[in-house]
Structure formats: C-alpha cells, structure tokens
C-alpha cells in the first residue's frame, strides 16, 4: 500500500522496467540518424525527417494508447508494449543483414552501397519503426500513469523525482554502449546495438509478467464511448493545450541532442568525437541533481519551477554555439566543440530538472481517477510536436550550415561551407527564449483567471 513514506511494489516494478526501456531506446535513438544514413543510405534531410516522424509518432500515439490502456489495464498494456518493442528492435538488427545478403550493400569502414540508395527495400524500416512506435507509445502513458496511480498528492512530486532519476539512469546506461561498441567493431556497431536493445525490452517483459500487479484498477473495463468522451474532454482543455505548446519550445532544443549533436560533433570535432558520451552528460547531471532540485522547489508551484528551467534553455544553446567561435583551445587536447557542447548540455540538464518532473506532476493532478493513462499520455504531446519540428528544422540547418563532408571534393571546400555551423544553435536559442517568455505570460494569465474564479 502506498503511504507518504513508502511506495508499492507496482511503483518500483514500473520504475525498473522503465529503466530497461530507456536503456533500449537511447541505445538506438542516440545514433538513429547515423543508422539511417550510414547503414540504410538516407541523406541528412531524409534521415532527420524519418527520425522526427518516428519520434513524433511515439509521442502522439500515447493519447490514444493511454486511453486504451485505462480500459484494458496497465499490466496487459505493458506486456503488449514490451512484446512489440522486442520484435521491433530485433528487426532493426536483422534488416541490414537482409540487405547485405541481397547484394545491395557491403558494411565496413567504409560501407559500400551497391544499389541500396536506389532500392525500395530500405523502406522496410518503416514497418519496423512502427512496431517500436506503437510499443513505446503504451510505455509513455502507462509508466507515468502507473506512478500517478501508485502515489498520493502528498508524495507525488517525490514519486516523479524518483521516476525521473531512474529514467535518466537508464538513458545514461543505454548511451554508454554505442561508443565502445563502435571502437571495437566500427560501422557494425550501429547494427548490433539493436540486439542489445531487444534484450533489454525482453528483460522488461519478463519482469512485468512475474512481478507487476496493482490494486488500483479504476477505469478498467470502460466502454469505447467513455474513452471517446475522455479524449474529447482533454483535447478541448485550453489550459493544458497551451502549456503543451509552450513546453514544446524547450523540447525542440532538447531534441537536438539526437537530431543535430551527433552529426555536428563528428563533422566539426572529427571522427574520434564521442557523441554517445557527450549526450550522456544530460542523464548524468539529471540523475545527480533532480532530487535536490525537486526538494529545493518543493514549496514552489510547478509552474514556478518550470519557469526557471525555461530561461536556462536559451543559455544552453548559446553555450553550444560558442564551440565554433573560440580560436584557442580552452582545454589542451580537447576540441572546443566538445567542451562547449558539454557545458551547454549541463545547463540543459539542469533546466530539465526544473521542468520535467513538475510538468508530469502538474498533469497527473488534473487527471480524474481511471483516466491517468489518458492524461499522462496526452502530456507527451509536446514531444510529438518538438520531434516533428525539431528534427525537421535540424535537417534543414545541418544541410545549410554543417553539410556532410562526403559531398565536397576537398576538405577546404567543406571547411568554407561549414564556417558558420554554430549558427544552428542561434536558431534554437531564439526558440527557447520565446518559449520562456510565453510560459511567464501563461503563468500570469492563469493566476489572474484562478483569482477571479475564487473571488
């Protein structure tokens, strides 16, 4: 039973399987655009758009999968989700083997495309990503919904703080796998990482099957008509919709850890750069700081905490831009691109500590009993929007300011074309700043409306 000081077994099982899922997801997602380009032969824009649509769908579907999860129960939903994820990640590993066997590509350093870029077979990636998208969409709504069910209003902020620590532990662990794997086997690492992810989701499936059982069953067995009414009710909630749109600005900047950063650092700092380790700065800082930040802001409203984080985001983007500006090495033997990227990610991670747990808490407190899956699924809509726009803009900006070196006849020609690569981060700093002021305005307006209602 959940009390103020203790959490139920269902709470802890939910967190552990979420850690496995995050290990699987980030192990693959940190290099998804590279996988699409280097393994399947898509160009920068195509790879960014496919990744953006995949990530976007992963965060759009929870609105519907969350509502359905409320109906069938969270245990059945988790079993379905982890089964789909295991099959999907296995498919990502098997597909390149099939393409190589068909004589369309020979993987190595360098990889030789012998017809793959003109073949429709590479589009088999779409149904595979759809399996992962659907499975992941259930996890997005069900795990955060489970945290809401297994906590009370008194300990919910602490519950989401623990959840966010474990999420980032999984993200950190998943991201650490790719770089040593790439050092050991080169290009094939982008293929074999998928089997690691499949094993992680299989472990989660086993854990749910044997250990997950919740006493909170409100909402199970509801009719499709009741589900439809719930969807209409939340989709017409103007306050929640506006908050989602504003927070999308933060997530558009945060998405650049995966949309822009891996290619940016490899192209600007060299092939020896470690984008997986650089990206890992984010979950490491969040894991270390989120509990402290939550306690620090415990007496402040969720919106106040989020406002602080939102104003840190444009600062992080400007720090990332500085790597291409300084001429002298800031740290001997380390590229300025790497140094400033790490500093920017540290600030971005601190922003996330102020924003994300309190954002989930805010949404969970709006959810009626039996509709936790729906409301927490709806809360992820910001990631759908930020994925579509964030990855789309990233593809355009990379092509314009930091193009692929293989497209140029000489290194000098590429250097001239990428001289203003740091301009990419100015765009995202502007997006973050606009979102920060928008949330400030949102807080003022909603406070005024609430005071009038209470009067």
VOGU-3710 file (C-alpha; in Angstrom, 3 decimals, decimal comma):
1> xxxxxxxxxx> 0,000/0,000/0,000  1,275/3,471/-0,847  1,816/5,860/2,051  3,513/9,186/2,406  6,851/7,487/3,156  6,629/4,223/1,202  5,782/3,190/-2,329  4,129/-0,004/-3,519  5,829/-2,878/-5,358  3,959/-1,845/-8,520
11> xxxxxxxxxx> 5,610/1,586/-8,255  9,101/0,085/-8,098  8,479/-2,505/-10,829  7,181/0,295/-13,082  10,369/2,251/-12,485  12,673/-0,719/-13,089  11,040/-1,709/-16,398  11,090/1,945/-17,442  14,849/1,872/-16,834  15,172/-1,179/-19,121
21> xxxxxxxxxx> 13,049/0,531/-21,768  15,116/3,725/-21,603  18,333/1,710/-21,926  16,923/0,108/-25,054  15,525/3,291/-26,537  18,537/5,544/-26,031  20,997/2,870/-27,079  19,341/3,018/-30,503  17,964/6,552/-30,671  21,262/8,328/-29,966
31> xxxxxxxxxx> 22,544/7,014/-33,315  19,276/6,580/-35,227  20,052/9,317/-37,766  23,523/7,807/-38,266  21,976/4,334/-38,660  19,590/5,684/-41,300  22,408/7,444/-43,201  25,374/5,102/-42,776  23,518/1,768/-42,748  20,467/2,413/-44,942
41> xxxxxxxxxx> 21,815/5,187/-47,192  19,365/8,005/-46,476  20,643/11,605/-46,810  20,681/14,090/-43,909  17,244/15,529/-44,590  15,611/12,119/-45,155  17,250/10,693/-42,019  16,144/13,688/-39,941  12,571/13,523/-41,220  12,262/9,757/-40,668
51> xxxxxxxxxx> 13,696/10,125/-37,159  11,431/13,086/-36,473  8,297/11,295/-37,679  9,248/8,203/-35,671  9,870/10,210/-32,515  6,799/12,338/-33,182  4,541/9,319/-33,632  5,977/7,784/-30,489  4,698/10,804/-28,566  1,420/11,357/-30,448
61> xxxxxxxxxx> 0,084/7,835/-30,047  0,141/7,878/-26,202  -3,027/9,992/-26,286  -4,852/7,005/-27,768  -2,809/4,133/-26,333  -3,089/5,731/-22,890  -6,880/5,878/-23,154  -6,955/2,243/-24,288  -4,554/1,238/-21,503  -7,003/2,659/-18,954
71> xxxxxxxxxx> -9,588/0,262/-20,418  -7,559/-2,971/-20,616  -5,394/-2,351/-17,551  -1,768/-1,351/-17,181  -0,391/-4,891/-16,778  -1,797/-6,123/-20,103  -0,667/-2,887/-21,745  2,916/-3,345/-20,543  3,015/-6,971/-21,733  1,782/-5,903/-25,179
81> xxxxxxxxxx> 4,194/-2,971/-25,323  7,345/-4,879/-24,418  6,450/-7,689/-26,829  6,177/-5,200/-29,712  9,393/-3,448/-28,691  11,363/-6,700/-28,545  10,234/-7,668/-32,049  10,877/-4,140/-33,368  14,420/-3,776/-32,043  15,275/-7,247/-33,321
91> xxxxxxxxxx> 14,001/-6,135/-36,730  16,388/-3,156/-36,728  19,252/-5,587/-36,309  18,034/-8,132/-38,861  17,175/-5,662/-41,683  20,793/-4,688/-42,570  21,756/-8,382/-42,671  18,951/-8,996/-45,179  20,024/-6,014/-47,316  23,644/-7,149/-47,338
101> xxxxxxxxxx> 22,606/-10,700/-48,261  20,642/-9,241/-51,186  23,851/-7,639/-52,503  22,630/-4,075/-52,034  25,358/-3,025/-49,582  28,618/-4,194/-48,030  29,119/-2,971/-44,478  32,572/-1,962/-43,309  34,834/1,061/-42,992  33,884/2,475/-45,423
111> xxxxxxxxxx> 30,486/0,992/-46,245  29,885/0,433/-49,957  26,372/0,958/-51,292  25,758/-1,173/-54,379  22,188/-0,238/-55,211  20,670/0,300/-51,760  20,211/4,053/-52,172  18,026/3,392/-55,240  16,242/0,349/-53,796  12,814/0,410/-52,174
121> xxxxxxxxxx> 13,965/-2,358/-49,812  15,448/0,155/-47,396  11,913/1,427/-46,739  11,259/-1,808/-44,847  12,499/0,324/-41,964  9,025/1,909/-41,810  7,007/-1,094/-40,513  9,837/-1,932/-38,106  9,811/1,580/-36,657  6,012/1,408/-36,470
131> xxxxxxxxxx> 6,240/-1,609/-34,147  8,617/0,306/-31,873  6,437/3,393/-32,118  3,256/1,608/-31,018  5,002/-0,353/-28,261  6,770/2,739/-26,978  3,567/4,778/-27,007  1,989/2,429/-24,452  5,059/2,735/-22,222  4,927/6,555/-22,352
141> xxxxxxxxxx> 1,391/6,668/-20,985  1,326/3,567/-18,791  4,500/4,060/-16,738  3,836/7,722/-15,923  0,187/6,787/-15,342  1,270/3,997/-13,005  3,362/6,463/-10,986  0,240/8,635/-10,640  -1,876/5,657/-9,506  0,717/4,431/-7,006
151> xxxxxxxxxx> 1,290/7,806/-5,306  -0,770/10,346/-3,404  -0,905/14,128/-3,816  1,462/14,394/-0,825  4,244/12,216/-2,245  3,638/12,582/-5,973  6,386/15,157/-6,605  8,836/12,841/-4,827  7,498/9,870/-6,795  8,099/11,610/-10,124
161> xxxxxxxxxx> 11,508/12,754/-8,931  12,465/9,104/-8,263  10,951/8,129/-11,610  12,993/10,778/-13,400  16,202/9,694/-11,664  15,666/6,103/-12,804  14,695/7,215/-16,327  17,998/9,040/-16,624  19,950/6,160/-15,140  18,535/4,044/-17,966
171> xxxxxxxxxx> 19,264/6,729/-20,536  22,844/7,109/-19,281  23,475/3,360/-19,388  21,934/2,961/-22,842  24,028/5,750/-24,330  27,294/4,379/-22,930  27,067/1,207/-25,018  27,442/2,608/-28,541  30,856/4,324/-28,356  32,908/1,360/-27,038
181> xxxxxxxxxx> 30,992/-0,877/-29,435  31,878/1,451/-32,315  35,537/1,460/-31,221  35,538/-2,333/-31,207  33,695/-3,190/-34,432  33,308/0,066/-36,368  30,226/0,571/-38,540  28,722/-2,763/-37,483  28,100/-1,211/-34,045  25,109/0,640/-35,497
191> xxxxxxxxxx> 23,618/-2,751/-36,374  24,457/-4,795/-33,277  23,311/-2,132/-30,804  19,765/-3,100/-31,759  20,193/-6,597/-30,316  21,237/-5,053/-27,001  18,001/-3,035/-27,031  15,911/-6,105/-27,887  17,413/-7,949/-24,906  16,620/-5,053/-22,556
201> xxxxxxxxxx> 12,941/-4,965/-23,557  12,763/-8,759/-23,261  14,043/-8,401/-19,673  11,320/-5,825/-19,011  8,682/-8,163/-20,453  9,772/-10,938/-18,077  9,785/-8,545/-15,093  6,227/-7,350/-15,775  4,962/-10,905/-16,314  6,287/-12,162/-12,972
211> xxxxxxxxxx> 6,278/-9,140/-10,670  3,826/-6,381/-11,700  0,428/-6,338/-10,018  -1,505/-3,220/-8,992  -4,513/-2,911/-6,719  -5,566/0,300/-8,487  -7,984/-0,779/-11,215  -10,229/2,283/-11,633  -11,160/2,772/-15,287  -10,658/-0,816/-16,395
221> xxxxxxxxxx> -13,496/-2,199/-18,497  -14,823/1,213/-19,548  -16,697/1,395/-22,858  -15,313/2,856/-26,074  -17,920/5,615/-25,721  -16,464/6,558/-22,331  -12,966/6,540/-23,831  -14,148/8,834/-26,656  -15,727/11,262/-24,173  -12,482/11,368/-22,182
231> xxxxxxxxxx> -10,495/12,123/-25,339  -12,850/14,953/-26,288  -12,693/16,367/-22,767  -8,920/16,528/-22,598  -8,458/17,663/-26,217  -10,667/20,684/-25,503  -8,845/21,681/-22,318  -7,417/25,010/-23,441  -5,089/25,485/-20,464  -3,381/22,113/-20,902
241> xxxxxxxxxx> -3,110/22,575/-24,663  -1,469/25,975/-24,236  1,003/24,602/-21,686  1,911/21,784/-24,088  2,546/24,245/-26,926  4,810/26,387/-24,737  6,816/23,468/-23,339  7,297/22,271/-26,913  9,863/25,079/-27,243  12,005/23,519/-24,510
251> xxxxxxxxxx> 11,785/20,066/-26,057  12,675/21,348/-29,526  16,018/22,453/-28,103  16,424/19,276/-26,042  15,748/17,107/-29,106  18,920/18,456/-30,711  20,907/16,037/-28,536  19,746/13,456/-31,085  18,772/15,456/-34,169  21,832/17,713/-34,530
261> xxxxxxxxxx> 24,528/16,984/-31,947  25,825/13,542/-33,124  26,495/14,660/-36,711  27,554/18,162/-35,624  30,313/16,995/-33,253  31,596/14,247/-35,561  31,795/16,662/-38,504  33,191/19,611/-36,542  35,394/17,842/-33,965  36,377/14,831/-36,072
271> xxxxxxxxxx> 35,562/11,131/-36,332  37,168/10,496/-32,947  34,434/12,521/-31,222  32,207/10,547/-28,859  28,608/11,754/-29,304  27,297/8,946/-27,100  29,463/10,043/-24,172  28,710/13,712/-24,785  24,953/13,036/-24,800  25,399/11,091/-21,574
281> xxxxxxxxxx> 26,234/14,307/-19,755  22,490/15,047/-19,796  21,192/11,970/-17,931  24,208/12,007/-15,586  23,503/15,578/-14,465  19,756/14,919/-14,205  20,342/11,750/-12,166  22,631/13,641/-9,762  20,572/16,817/-9,449  16,858/16,140/-9,993
291> xxxxxxxxxx> 16,148/15,013/-6,424  17,947/18,069/-4,991  16,121/20,438/-7,372  12,751/18,873/-6,507  13,414/19,343/-2,778  14,671/22,883/-3,416  11,457/23,781/-5,243  9,116/21,755/-3,014  7,359/24,856/-1,657  7,093/26,469/-5,083
301> xxxxxxxxxx> 4,381/25,779/-7,624  5,042/23,502/-10,589  4,796/26,461/-12,986  7,355/28,491/-11,000  9,845/25,632/-11,141  9,240/25,204/-14,858  9,781/28,926/-15,489  13,290/28,759/-14,025  14,153/25,853/-16,294  12,745/27,526/-19,383
311> xxxxxxxxxx> 15,062/30,535/-19,018  18,080/28,217/-18,738  17,382/26,653/-22,143  18,432/29,575/-24,420  21,603/29,872/-22,308  22,415/26,236/-23,076  22,018/26,749/-26,828  24,260/29,812/-26,804  26,968/27,859/-24,971  26,789/25,146/-27,642
321> xxxxxxxxxx> 27,288/27,799/-30,331  30,491/29,062/-28,683  32,445/25,931/-29,586  32,912/27,139/-33,150  33,770/30,718/-32,133  36,809/30,411/-29,822  40,071/30,060/-31,725  42,401/28,900/-28,921  41,864/25,575/-27,163  40,035/26,012/-23,861
331> xxxxxxxxxx> 41,313/22,649/-22,606  44,526/21,283/-24,106  43,885/18,222/-26,247  40,081/18,594/-26,248  38,147/20,206/-29,086  36,342/23,452/-28,208  33,298/21,951/-29,933  33,287/19,142/-27,360  33,977/21,410/-24,362  31,227/23,914/-25,121
341> xxxxxxxxxx> 28,777/21,194/-26,131  29,277/19,562/-22,735  28,798/22,883/-20,902  25,635/23,547/-22,889  24,280/20,096/-22,109  24,989/20,567/-18,384  22,826/23,709/-18,379  20,187/21,946/-20,473  20,094/19,058/-17,990  19,632/21,462/-15,079
351> xxxxxxxxxx> 16,725/23,021/-16,976  15,224/19,564/-17,367  15,459/19,006/-13,599  13,330/22,100/-13,003  10,832/21,324/-15,775  10,090/17,670/-16,417  9,137/16,131/-13,028  6,950/19,108/-12,130  5,347/19,076/-15,572  4,315/15,436/-15,097
361> xxxxxxxxxx> 3,107/16,232/-11,581  1,004/19,127/-12,943  -0,712/16,852/-15,474  -1,218/13,967/-13,046  -3,069/16,261/-10,641  -5,515/17,176/-13,419  -6,346/13,505/-14,127  -9,625/12,037/-12,810  -9,403/8,553/-11,270  -9,322/5,938/-14,016
371> xxxxxxxxxx> -8,001/8,368/-16,641  -4,357/8,573/-15,558  -3,188/6,821/-18,725  -5,121/9,226/-20,937  -3,909/12,400/-19,193  -0,284/11,314/-18,831  -0,337/10,099/-22,422  -1,679/13,486/-23,502  1,103/15,207/-21,562  3,622/13,762/-24,057
381> xxxxxxxxxx> 2,057/15,636/-26,971  4,810/18,259/-26,629  7,359/15,635/-27,667  5,338/14,831/-30,780  5,385/18,472/-31,824  9,029/19,016/-30,867  10,106/15,879/-32,733  8,358/16,871/-35,957  9,549/20,468/-35,896  12,852/19,923/-34,063
391> xxxxxxxxxx> 14,101/17,163/-36,357  12,719/18,868/-39,460  14,483/22,139/-38,670  17,650/20,211/-37,737  17,759/18,541/-41,160  17,428/21,896/-42,914  20,017/23,635/-40,703  22,557/20,805/-40,939  22,260/20,852/-44,724  22,721/24,633/-44,810
401> xxxxxxxxxx> 25,387/25,223/-42,147  27,082/21,880/-41,404  26,771/19,682/-44,517  28,088/16,142/-44,916  31,850/16,290/-45,793  31,491/13,482/-48,364  29,524/15,867/-50,584  32,644/18,010/-51,169  35,664/17,400/-53,359  38,145/18,735/-50,791
411> xxxxxxxxxx> 38,375/19,338/-47,062  38,985/23,031/-47,715  35,714/23,305/-49,655  33,847/21,678/-46,769  35,520/23,995/-44,228  34,321/27,015/-46,186  30,771/25,608/-46,333  30,675/24,872/-42,579  32,382/28,045/-41,315  29,111/29,233/-39,746
421> xxxxxxxxxx> 27,983/25,853/-38,388  27,384/27,441/-34,972  24,516/29,488/-36,445  22,426/26,352/-35,961  22,389/26,958/-32,221  21,302/30,592/-32,583  18,030/29,399/-34,081  17,376/27,097/-31,139  18,392/29,755/-28,596  15,730/32,036/-30,114
431> xxxxxxxxxx> 13,106/29,265/-29,925  13,967/28,613/-26,266  13,811/32,304/-25,350  10,394/32,781/-26,961  9,079/29,718/-25,092  10,456/31,022/-21,778  8,646/34,353/-22,086  5,495/32,556/-23,247  5,451/30,430/-20,068  5,939/33,564/-17,967
441> xxxxxxxxxx> 2,906/35,098/-19,670  0,946/31,837/-19,253  1,625/31,889/-15,503  0,410/35,492/-15,156  -2,775/34,893/-17,148  -3,733/31,624/-15,416  -3,068/33,150/-11,981  -5,395/36,027/-12,839  -8,102/33,652/-14,082  -7,853/31,487/-10,954
451> xxxxx> -8,094/34,520/-8,646  -11,236/35,695/-10,417  -12,798/32,216/-10,016  -12,011/32,205/-6,302  -13,402/35,716/-5,772
//
